[in-house]
Amino acid sequence: MASPHNEIAAFLAVARERSFTKAAAKLGITPSALSHAVRGLEERLGIRLLARTTRNVAATEAGLHLAQSVGPLFDQIDIQLSSLGDLRDRPAGKIRVTCNDYVIETIFRPKLREFLPLYPDIEVEFVIDYGYTDIVEHGMDVGVRLGEAVSKDMIAMRIGPDFRFVVVGAPAYLAVRPAPRTPQDLTDLPCINLRSVTAGSFFPWEFEKAGQAINVRVGGQLAFNSVVPIVSAAVDGLGLAYLPEDLAAPHIAEGRLALVLEEWCPVIQGYHLYYPNRHQASRAFGLFVEAVRYRGSRG
């Protein structure tokens, strides 16, 4: 007979990932084995815990009740098991981080070059997401957001400098179209959108000048769920783009992109790492957090 503990762990993984395929990959088992474990738990309890469709998996009312009641207990077990690694000579454990790929490239990647060789038993797993993921619900240790977007009930720590988003276009694009004079002019020009998969919509372009804040929803033929391909598309003259300034800067310096509406692009609070205030930090977690902390001009 299968262990009820393993069956509950299997159910919790599916409920959090909302996908048998993703949950199976996370647990390191096959989707069929995972489905068998969940079905065994449902038969043991005599009630349906998951509603399955061809495209989606969602917890039923009974499933939600079970996940909310026993999920935190299983999380505590994982934390305590992970903390046992701290009793060894070298810190060990896995840290799961959700953030966008721009943050990985510009903030985490330079620091991981030093951190990972120092601690060979610490694993860091990144899940790329431009939306506002519920890190507790999805089993993440930490998330990354702009400082102003971090929930007040989370512990937040700065990991990057203040910066600004800028609007840029290729010289060839701007040669055949009038440059926008105000943010509202963008609605009449082809732009490149960034989609939030979590929210199911495009991110607005945010502007401010002399205390006047304006959010603009732009249109265009192209959209991505990552800023990285947006840079290339803008360089190719396929639309105006709204990008972190440091990402656009090399292309601006070499004449491949030009700034527009610069006076409408204020400096904003930089990226912060955040996690629940009830998080019981392992030694590995503490070392990681300290390694990525922003230290002014020193990084």
Summary of the structure (lengths in Angstrom):
residues: 299
radius of gyration: 22.6
end to end distance: 53.6
largest distance: 71.6
contacts: 879
relative contact order: 0.15
helix: 43%
strand: 24%
